């Protein structure tokens, strides 16, 4: 049987050539890594849950007019996405101090920030995704000043929308990371959201108990990561049909 051509394999996802030109199939693995691959493991069912959670969030964003690469979910672990030209930036939004911001600036985790802060990192595993300034982005030609403006305004809309979405299910959106790409269509270029939005890329704390419902449970050896991802999916009303027992799922359905 002929296999699809693999275009790229990342730490948590694989991209395959899609059925039509300009499309890709994004496959979600259970593999979890942290600290730039120094810590490796698996979170059972994570791929199935992140496929669903990202589908849900990206569909809602598409509905409110934020363009994303998401086209449709294909099966338990795969979704069809549009192929984009990658902009090599990780865009981080912070509403509450945590993680590397707390470490870098000595602000205790959980401190509300005076306003939402957007940070940029250069996407490079070899360099450990270093924090950069807009000056680096424009000087090295990773994005133009106009593109940075567009990315920032889309990012603030995404933050507003996600904050409301998660507040509605008693979850505090502490921070998250998103990525963008260029889509060329009819001689026009648009910037669209790509990658994924899931508990792998967001810090999500229960509003009442401050319990962590995200990848920090894996990063910090707290246990209960799979249950935390399930809880997010459950609150969003999108647990896979069979409930938690269905999470292992088929590896792929082609
Ligand atoms: P921090 O800079 O505090 O480590 O991360 C800030 C936010 O961005 C967290 O929600 C974290 O999950 C997300 N984030 C930062 N870098 C990465 C990355 O390389 N991969 C993923 N999945 N998320 C990231």
py3Dmol code that shows the C-alpha trace and the ligand (Angstrom):
import py3Dmol

protein = """\
ATOM      1  CA  UNK A   1       0.000   0.000   0.000  1.00  0.00           C
ATOM      2  CA  UNK A   2       1.447   3.374  -0.891  1.00  0.00           C
ATOM      3  CA  UNK A   3       1.920   5.727   2.045  1.00  0.00           C
ATOM      4  CA  UNK A   4       1.270   9.421   1.928  1.00  0.00           C
ATOM      5  CA  UNK A   5       4.315  11.598   1.642  1.00  0.00           C
ATOM      6  CA  UNK A   6       5.429  12.980   4.980  1.00  0.00           C
ATOM      7  CA  UNK A   7       6.219  16.679   4.680  1.00  0.00           C
ATOM      8  CA  UNK A   8       7.409  17.379   8.217  1.00  0.00           C
ATOM      9  CA  UNK A   9       7.640  15.680  11.602  1.00  0.00           C
ATOM     10  CA  UNK A  10       7.579  17.876  14.697  1.00  0.00           C
ATOM     11  CA  UNK A  11       7.598  16.998  18.375  1.00  0.00           C
ATOM     12  CA  UNK A  12       3.834  16.612  18.748  1.00  0.00           C
ATOM     13  CA  UNK A  13       2.558  16.520  15.162  1.00  0.00           C
ATOM     14  CA  UNK A  14       3.284  15.112  11.714  1.00  0.00           C
ATOM     15  CA  UNK A  15       2.330  16.851   8.484  1.00  0.00           C
ATOM     16  CA  UNK A  16       1.508  14.791   5.398  1.00  0.00           C
ATOM     17  CA  UNK A  17       0.791  15.890   1.861  1.00  0.00           C
ATOM     18  CA  UNK A  18      -2.940  16.594   1.583  1.00  0.00           C
ATOM     19  CA  UNK A  19      -5.458  15.264  -0.956  1.00  0.00           C
ATOM     20  CA  UNK A  20      -5.448  18.504  -2.990  1.00  0.00           C
ATOM     21  CA  UNK A  21      -2.664  20.942  -3.818  1.00  0.00           C
ATOM     22  CA  UNK A  22      -2.286  23.551  -1.112  1.00  0.00           C
ATOM     23  CA  UNK A  23      -3.548  21.247   1.641  1.00  0.00           C
ATOM     24  CA  UNK A  24      -1.834  19.179   4.312  1.00  0.00           C
ATOM     25  CA  UNK A  25      -2.995  16.532   6.753  1.00  0.00           C
ATOM     26  CA  UNK A  26      -2.006  17.396  10.319  1.00  0.00           C
ATOM     27  CA  UNK A  27      -1.636  14.284  12.507  1.00  0.00           C
ATOM     28  CA  UNK A  28      -1.601  14.702  16.316  1.00  0.00           C
ATOM     29  CA  UNK A  29       0.722  12.393  18.273  1.00  0.00           C
ATOM     30  CA  UNK A  30       0.563  11.437  21.959  1.00  0.00           C
ATOM     31  CA  UNK A  31       4.262  12.340  22.284  1.00  0.00           C
ATOM     32  CA  UNK A  32       5.021  15.083  24.762  1.00  0.00           C
ATOM     33  CA  UNK A  33       8.308  16.936  25.050  1.00  0.00           C
ATOM     34  CA  UNK A  34       9.453  19.790  27.227  1.00  0.00           C
ATOM     35  CA  UNK A  35      12.520  21.947  27.762  1.00  0.00           C
ATOM     36  CA  UNK A  36      13.484  21.743  24.098  1.00  0.00           C
ATOM     37  CA  UNK A  37      13.289  17.956  23.895  1.00  0.00           C
ATOM     38  CA  UNK A  38      15.279  17.271  27.101  1.00  0.00           C
ATOM     39  CA  UNK A  39      12.193  15.718  28.688  1.00  0.00           C
ATOM     40  CA  UNK A  40      10.271  13.189  26.609  1.00  0.00           C
ATOM     41  CA  UNK A  41       7.193  11.100  27.288  1.00  0.00           C
ATOM     42  CA  UNK A  42       3.675  10.363  26.153  1.00  0.00           C
ATOM     43  CA  UNK A  43       0.303  11.523  27.381  1.00  0.00           C
ATOM     44  CA  UNK A  44      -2.175   8.799  26.414  1.00  0.00           C
ATOM     45  CA  UNK A  45      -4.979  10.173  24.288  1.00  0.00           C
ATOM     46  CA  UNK A  46      -3.417  13.640  23.998  1.00  0.00           C
ATOM     47  CA  UNK A  47      -3.361  13.541  20.193  1.00  0.00           C
ATOM     48  CA  UNK A  48      -7.059  12.683  19.995  1.00  0.00           C
ATOM     49  CA  UNK A  49      -7.972  15.415  22.492  1.00  0.00           C
ATOM     50  CA  UNK A  50      -5.763  18.108  20.948  1.00  0.00           C
ATOM     51  CA  UNK A  51      -7.180  17.311  17.502  1.00  0.00           C
ATOM     52  CA  UNK A  52     -10.691  17.924  18.911  1.00  0.00           C
ATOM     53  CA  UNK A  53      -9.812  20.937  21.033  1.00  0.00           C
ATOM     54  CA  UNK A  54      -7.895  22.651  18.240  1.00  0.00           C
ATOM     55  CA  UNK A  55     -10.714  21.864  15.787  1.00  0.00           C
ATOM     56  CA  UNK A  56     -13.220  23.439  18.161  1.00  0.00           C
ATOM     57  CA  UNK A  57     -11.199  26.576  18.866  1.00  0.00           C
ATOM     58  CA  UNK A  58     -10.122  27.152  15.251  1.00  0.00           C
ATOM     59  CA  UNK A  59     -13.692  26.622  13.976  1.00  0.00           C
ATOM     60  CA  UNK A  60     -14.998  29.219  16.429  1.00  0.00           C
ATOM     61  CA  UNK A  61     -12.216  31.617  15.373  1.00  0.00           C
ATOM     62  CA  UNK A  62     -13.054  31.061  11.676  1.00  0.00           C
ATOM     63  CA  UNK A  63     -16.692  31.890  12.522  1.00  0.00           C
ATOM     64  CA  UNK A  64     -15.768  35.241  14.063  1.00  0.00           C
ATOM     65  CA  UNK A  65     -13.656  36.144  11.049  1.00  0.00           C
ATOM     66  CA  UNK A  66     -10.162  35.229  12.269  1.00  0.00           C
ATOM     67  CA  UNK A  67      -8.687  33.303   9.323  1.00  0.00           C
ATOM     68  CA  UNK A  68      -7.060  29.991  10.257  1.00  0.00           C
ATOM     69  CA  UNK A  69      -5.504  27.085   8.383  1.00  0.00           C
ATOM     70  CA  UNK A  70      -8.149  24.656   9.713  1.00  0.00           C
ATOM     71  CA  UNK A  71     -10.411  23.141   7.025  1.00  0.00           C
ATOM     72  CA  UNK A  72     -12.012  20.096   8.671  1.00  0.00           C
ATOM     73  CA  UNK A  73     -11.303  17.199  10.993  1.00  0.00           C
ATOM     74  CA  UNK A  74     -10.702  13.956   9.095  1.00  0.00           C
ATOM     75  CA  UNK A  75     -10.645  11.397  11.898  1.00  0.00           C
ATOM     76  CA  UNK A  76      -9.595  10.885  15.524  1.00  0.00           C
ATOM     77  CA  UNK A  77      -6.047  12.131  15.074  1.00  0.00           C
ATOM     78  CA  UNK A  78      -6.019  14.029  11.798  1.00  0.00           C
ATOM     79  CA  UNK A  79      -7.295  17.271  10.387  1.00  0.00           C
ATOM     80  CA  UNK A  80      -7.113  18.819   6.933  1.00  0.00           C
ATOM     81  CA  UNK A  81      -5.362  22.184   6.920  1.00  0.00           C
ATOM     82  CA  UNK A  82      -4.241  24.707   4.347  1.00  0.00           C
ATOM     83  CA  UNK A  83      -0.566  24.758   3.515  1.00  0.00           C
ATOM     84  CA  UNK A  84       1.064  28.086   4.361  1.00  0.00           C
ATOM     85  CA  UNK A  85       4.453  29.699   4.097  1.00  0.00           C
ATOM     86  CA  UNK A  86       5.724  29.537   7.653  1.00  0.00           C
ATOM     87  CA  UNK A  87       6.515  32.768   9.484  1.00  0.00           C
ATOM     88  CA  UNK A  88       9.295  31.633  11.853  1.00  0.00           C
ATOM     89  CA  UNK A  89       7.839  33.236  14.975  1.00  0.00           C
ATOM     90  CA  UNK A  90       6.183  31.987  18.134  1.00  0.00           C
ATOM     91  CA  UNK A  91       3.769  34.640  19.323  1.00  0.00           C
ATOM     92  CA  UNK A  92       3.140  34.422  23.064  1.00  0.00           C
ATOM     93  CA  UNK A  93       0.326  36.245  24.841  1.00  0.00           C
ATOM     94  CA  UNK A  94       0.385  36.608  28.605  1.00  0.00           C
ATOM     95  CA  UNK A  95      -2.493  37.693  30.841  1.00  0.00           C
ATOM     96  CA  UNK A  96      -1.094  36.423  34.149  1.00  0.00           C
ATOM     97  CA  UNK A  97       2.580  35.967  35.083  1.00  0.00           C
ATOM     98  CA  UNK A  98       3.828  32.373  34.781  1.00  0.00           C
ATOM     99  CA  UNK A  99       6.574  30.242  33.282  1.00  0.00           C
ATOM    100  CA  UNK A 100       9.503  31.962  31.598  1.00  0.00           C
ATOM    101  CA  UNK A 101       8.177  35.484  32.283  1.00  0.00           C
ATOM    102  CA  UNK A 102       8.081  34.808  36.027  1.00  0.00           C
ATOM    103  CA  UNK A 103      11.593  33.359  35.890  1.00  0.00           C
ATOM    104  CA  UNK A 104      13.027  36.137  33.709  1.00  0.00           C
ATOM    105  CA  UNK A 105      11.526  39.072  35.601  1.00  0.00           C
ATOM    106  CA  UNK A 106      11.093  37.647  39.090  1.00  0.00           C
ATOM    107  CA  UNK A 107       7.318  38.164  39.092  1.00  0.00           C
ATOM    108  CA  UNK A 108       5.565  35.467  41.151  1.00  0.00           C
ATOM    109  CA  UNK A 109       3.414  33.031  39.166  1.00  0.00           C
ATOM    110  CA  UNK A 110      -0.241  33.993  39.320  1.00  0.00           C
ATOM    111  CA  UNK A 111       0.329  37.773  39.433  1.00  0.00           C
ATOM    112  CA  UNK A 112      -2.200  39.444  37.100  1.00  0.00           C
ATOM    113  CA  UNK A 113      -0.392  41.581  34.505  1.00  0.00           C
ATOM    114  CA  UNK A 114      -1.332  45.279  34.159  1.00  0.00           C
ATOM    115  CA  UNK A 115      -2.338  44.505  30.578  1.00  0.00           C
ATOM    116  CA  UNK A 116      -1.969  41.617  28.147  1.00  0.00           C
ATOM    117  CA  UNK A 117       1.602  41.344  26.899  1.00  0.00           C
ATOM    118  CA  UNK A 118       2.638  40.003  23.493  1.00  0.00           C
ATOM    119  CA  UNK A 119       6.107  38.505  23.131  1.00  0.00           C
ATOM    120  CA  UNK A 120       7.882  37.139  20.062  1.00  0.00           C
ATOM    121  CA  UNK A 121      10.270  34.203  19.949  1.00  0.00           C
ATOM    122  CA  UNK A 122      12.301  33.045  16.961  1.00  0.00           C
ATOM    123  CA  UNK A 123      11.228  29.520  16.008  1.00  0.00           C
ATOM    124  CA  UNK A 124      14.433  27.523  16.184  1.00  0.00           C
ATOM    125  CA  UNK A 125      14.929  24.259  18.081  1.00  0.00           C
ATOM    126  CA  UNK A 126      18.727  24.605  17.849  1.00  0.00           C
ATOM    127  CA  UNK A 127      18.556  28.001  19.555  1.00  0.00           C
ATOM    128  CA  UNK A 128      15.774  27.031  21.997  1.00  0.00           C
ATOM    129  CA  UNK A 129      13.238  29.526  20.546  1.00  0.00           C
ATOM    130  CA  UNK A 130      14.952  32.706  21.824  1.00  0.00           C
ATOM    131  CA  UNK A 131      12.940  35.763  22.848  1.00  0.00           C
ATOM    132  CA  UNK A 132      13.376  38.506  20.233  1.00  0.00           C
ATOM    133  CA  UNK A 133      12.262  42.093  19.617  1.00  0.00           C
ATOM    134  CA  UNK A 134      10.361  43.512  16.646  1.00  0.00           C
ATOM    135  CA  UNK A 135      13.677  45.016  15.535  1.00  0.00           C
ATOM    136  CA  UNK A 136      15.095  41.524  14.966  1.00  0.00           C
ATOM    137  CA  UNK A 137      11.993  40.439  13.051  1.00  0.00           C
ATOM    138  CA  UNK A 138      12.163  43.328  10.601  1.00  0.00           C
ATOM    139  CA  UNK A 139      15.973  43.516  10.372  1.00  0.00           C
ATOM    140  CA  UNK A 140      16.261  39.823   9.494  1.00  0.00           C
ATOM    141  CA  UNK A 141      13.212  39.939   7.210  1.00  0.00           C
ATOM    142  CA  UNK A 142      11.142  37.331   9.098  1.00  0.00           C
ATOM    143  CA  UNK A 143       8.101  39.623   8.780  1.00  0.00           C
ATOM    144  CA  UNK A 144       7.493  43.190   7.621  1.00  0.00           C
ATOM    145  CA  UNK A 145       6.323  45.990   9.959  1.00  0.00           C
ATOM    146  CA  UNK A 146       2.843  45.754   8.348  1.00  0.00           C
ATOM    147  CA  UNK A 147       2.769  42.005   8.912  1.00  0.00           C
ATOM    148  CA  UNK A 148       3.773  42.473  12.550  1.00  0.00           C
ATOM    149  CA  UNK A 149       0.890  44.969  12.975  1.00  0.00           C
ATOM    150  CA  UNK A 150      -1.534  42.474  11.444  1.00  0.00           C
ATOM    151  CA  UNK A 151      -0.195  39.630  13.582  1.00  0.00           C
ATOM    152  CA  UNK A 152      -0.539  41.766  16.735  1.00  0.00           C
ATOM    153  CA  UNK A 153      -4.090  42.837  16.012  1.00  0.00           C
ATOM    154  CA  UNK A 154      -5.148  39.251  15.161  1.00  0.00           C
ATOM    155  CA  UNK A 155      -3.398  38.047  18.315  1.00  0.00           C
ATOM    156  CA  UNK A 156      -5.293  40.507  20.542  1.00  0.00           C
ATOM    157  CA  UNK A 157      -8.609  39.435  18.978  1.00  0.00           C
ATOM    158  CA  UNK A 158      -7.705  35.798  19.540  1.00  0.00           C
ATOM    159  CA  UNK A 159      -6.797  36.564  23.157  1.00  0.00           C
ATOM    160  CA  UNK A 160     -10.104  38.393  23.758  1.00  0.00           C
ATOM    161  CA  UNK A 161     -12.081  35.567  22.216  1.00  0.00           C
ATOM    162  CA  UNK A 162     -10.216  32.756  23.995  1.00  0.00           C
ATOM    163  CA  UNK A 163     -10.330  34.551  27.348  1.00  0.00           C
ATOM    164  CA  UNK A 164     -14.130  34.735  27.066  1.00  0.00           C
ATOM    165  CA  UNK A 165     -14.457  31.172  25.810  1.00  0.00           C
ATOM    166  CA  UNK A 166     -12.423  29.753  28.704  1.00  0.00           C
ATOM    167  CA  UNK A 167     -13.969  32.046  31.342  1.00  0.00           C
ATOM    168  CA  UNK A 168     -17.326  30.569  30.298  1.00  0.00           C
ATOM    169  CA  UNK A 169     -16.104  27.123  31.392  1.00  0.00           C
ATOM    170  CA  UNK A 170     -14.465  28.352  34.610  1.00  0.00           C
ATOM    171  CA  UNK A 171     -10.935  28.331  33.189  1.00  0.00           C
ATOM    172  CA  UNK A 172      -8.424  31.180  33.385  1.00  0.00           C
ATOM    173  CA  UNK A 173      -6.369  31.691  30.207  1.00  0.00           C
ATOM    174  CA  UNK A 174      -2.988  32.475  31.774  1.00  0.00           C
ATOM    175  CA  UNK A 175      -0.931  32.542  28.571  1.00  0.00           C
ATOM    176  CA  UNK A 176      -0.631  30.818  25.202  1.00  0.00           C
ATOM    177  CA  UNK A 177       1.535  30.470  22.112  1.00  0.00           C
ATOM    178  CA  UNK A 178       0.305  30.782  18.542  1.00  0.00           C
ATOM    179  CA  UNK A 179       1.882  30.736  15.099  1.00  0.00           C
ATOM    180  CA  UNK A 180       1.033  32.335  11.778  1.00  0.00           C
ATOM    181  CA  UNK A 181       1.739  31.701   8.105  1.00  0.00           C
ATOM    182  CA  UNK A 182       1.275  33.354   4.720  1.00  0.00           C
ATOM    183  CA  UNK A 183      -1.450  32.063   2.421  1.00  0.00           C
ATOM    184  CA  UNK A 184      -1.157  33.002  -1.275  1.00  0.00           C
ATOM    185  CA  UNK A 185      -4.499  33.050  -3.114  1.00  0.00           C
ATOM    186  CA  UNK A 186      -5.334  34.717  -6.458  1.00  0.00           C
ATOM    187  CA  UNK A 187      -2.216  36.895  -6.422  1.00  0.00           C
ATOM    188  CA  UNK A 188      -3.085  38.012  -2.893  1.00  0.00           C
ATOM    189  CA  UNK A 189      -1.302  37.192   0.343  1.00  0.00           C
ATOM    190  CA  UNK A 190      -3.098  36.837   3.674  1.00  0.00           C
ATOM    191  CA  UNK A 191      -1.727  36.052   7.089  1.00  0.00           C
ATOM    192  CA  UNK A 192      -3.584  33.211   8.781  1.00  0.00           C
ATOM    193  CA  UNK A 193      -3.343  31.388  12.099  1.00  0.00           C
ATOM    194  CA  UNK A 194      -1.745  27.937  11.800  1.00  0.00           C
ATOM    195  CA  UNK A 195      -0.369  25.159  14.045  1.00  0.00           C
ATOM    196  CA  UNK A 196      -2.758  24.332  16.933  1.00  0.00           C
ATOM    197  CA  UNK A 197      -4.441  25.784  20.003  1.00  0.00           C
ATOM    198  CA  UNK A 198      -4.621  23.195  22.773  1.00  0.00           C
ATOM    199  CA  UNK A 199      -3.503  22.516  26.366  1.00  0.00           C
ATOM    200  CA  UNK A 200      -0.046  21.815  24.847  1.00  0.00           C
ATOM    201  CA  UNK A 201       0.285  25.473  23.919  1.00  0.00           C
ATOM    202  CA  UNK A 202      -1.850  27.266  26.547  1.00  0.00           C
ATOM    203  CA  UNK A 203      -1.660  27.625  30.323  1.00  0.00           C
ATOM    204  CA  UNK A 204      -5.160  26.940  31.627  1.00  0.00           C
ATOM    205  CA  UNK A 205      -5.985  27.201  35.333  1.00  0.00           C
ATOM    206  CA  UNK A 206      -9.287  26.325  36.979  1.00  0.00           C
ATOM    207  CA  UNK A 207     -10.769  29.636  38.180  1.00  0.00           C
ATOM    208  CA  UNK A 208     -11.984  28.241  41.504  1.00  0.00           C
ATOM    209  CA  UNK A 209      -9.099  25.982  42.537  1.00  0.00           C
ATOM    210  CA  UNK A 210      -6.184  27.268  40.372  1.00  0.00           C
ATOM    211  CA  UNK A 211      -5.609  23.635  39.372  1.00  0.00           C
ATOM    212  CA  UNK A 212      -3.437  23.423  36.256  1.00  0.00           C
ATOM    213  CA  UNK A 213      -5.253  21.905  33.259  1.00  0.00           C
ATOM    214  CA  UNK A 214      -2.402  21.995  30.741  1.00  0.00           C
ATOM    215  CA  UNK A 215       1.018  20.712  29.720  1.00  0.00           C
ATOM    216  CA  UNK A 216       2.668  22.126  32.869  1.00  0.00           C
ATOM    217  CA  UNK A 217       1.399  18.935  34.581  1.00  0.00           C
ATOM    218  CA  UNK A 218       3.807  17.026  32.314  1.00  0.00           C
ATOM    219  CA  UNK A 219       6.600  19.634  32.363  1.00  0.00           C
ATOM    220  CA  UNK A 220       6.568  19.768  36.173  1.00  0.00           C
ATOM    221  CA  UNK A 221       5.994  16.027  36.817  1.00  0.00           C
ATOM    222  CA  UNK A 222       2.686  16.706  38.539  1.00  0.00           C
ATOM    223  CA  UNK A 223       0.869  13.686  37.052  1.00  0.00           C
ATOM    224  CA  UNK A 224      -2.698  13.730  35.790  1.00  0.00           C
ATOM    225  CA  UNK A 225      -1.908  15.359  32.431  1.00  0.00           C
ATOM    226  CA  UNK A 226      -4.236  13.085  30.426  1.00  0.00           C
ATOM    227  CA  UNK A 227      -7.072  13.731  32.906  1.00  0.00           C
ATOM    228  CA  UNK A 228      -6.462  17.486  32.710  1.00  0.00           C
ATOM    229  CA  UNK A 229      -6.699  17.505  28.883  1.00  0.00           C
ATOM    230  CA  UNK A 230      -9.898  15.401  29.160  1.00  0.00           C
ATOM    231  CA  UNK A 231     -11.326  17.880  31.622  1.00  0.00           C
ATOM    232  CA  UNK A 232     -10.749  20.779  29.206  1.00  0.00           C
ATOM    233  CA  UNK A 233     -12.430  18.805  26.400  1.00  0.00           C
ATOM    234  CA  UNK A 234     -15.299  17.814  28.717  1.00  0.00           C
ATOM    235  CA  UNK A 235     -15.948  21.421  29.733  1.00  0.00           C
ATOM    236  CA  UNK A 236     -15.889  22.486  26.081  1.00  0.00           C
ATOM    237  CA  UNK A 237     -18.508  19.763  25.462  1.00  0.00           C
ATOM    238  CA  UNK A 238     -16.343  17.880  22.967  1.00  0.00           C
ATOM    239  CA  UNK A 239     -15.112  14.671  24.622  1.00  0.00           C
ATOM    240  CA  UNK A 240     -14.825  11.996  21.887  1.00  0.00           C
ATOM    241  CA  UNK A 241     -18.023   9.963  21.455  1.00  0.00           C
ATOM    242  CA  UNK A 242     -16.937   6.977  23.544  1.00  0.00           C
ATOM    243  CA  UNK A 243     -15.691   9.207  26.381  1.00  0.00           C
ATOM    244  CA  UNK A 244     -12.241   8.666  27.881  1.00  0.00           C
ATOM    245  CA  UNK A 245     -12.199   4.978  26.872  1.00  0.00           C
ATOM    246  CA  UNK A 246     -12.249   6.016  23.214  1.00  0.00           C
ATOM    247  CA  UNK A 247      -9.143   8.143  23.526  1.00  0.00           C
ATOM    248  CA  UNK A 248      -6.500   5.689  22.394  1.00  0.00           C
ATOM    249  CA  UNK A 249      -8.257   5.628  19.021  1.00  0.00           C
ATOM    250  CA  UNK A 250      -6.876   4.185  15.807  1.00  0.00           C
ATOM    251  CA  UNK A 251      -3.404   5.421  14.980  1.00  0.00           C
ATOM    252  CA  UNK A 252      -4.579   6.643  11.622  1.00  0.00           C
ATOM    253  CA  UNK A 253      -7.433   6.037   9.239  1.00  0.00           C
ATOM    254  CA  UNK A 254      -6.421   6.515   5.623  1.00  0.00           C
TER     255      UNK A 254
END
"""
ligand_1 = """\
24
LIG
P 6.763 30.112 28.597
O 7.522 31.129 27.766
O 6.295 30.692 29.895
O 7.507 28.826 28.748
O 5.463 29.748 27.755
C 4.422 30.672 27.553
C 3.245 29.986 26.890
O 3.574 29.622 25.560
C 2.812 28.692 27.582
O 1.404 28.597 27.508
C 3.450 27.594 26.766
O 2.637 26.435 26.752
C 3.512 28.220 25.377
N 4.724 27.838 24.658
C 5.910 28.497 24.644
N 6.805 27.859 23.856
C 6.169 26.776 23.371
C 6.571 25.711 22.492
O 7.683 25.650 21.964
N 5.630 24.753 22.244
C 4.365 24.805 22.795
N 3.501 23.806 22.516
N 3.963 25.804 23.599
C 4.849 26.763 23.888
"""
view = py3Dmol.view(width=600, height=400)
view.addModel(protein, "pdb")
view.setStyle({"model": 0}, {"cartoon": {"style": "trace"}})
view.addModel(ligand_1, "xyz")
view.setStyle({"model": 1}, {"stick": {}})
view.zoomTo()
view.show()
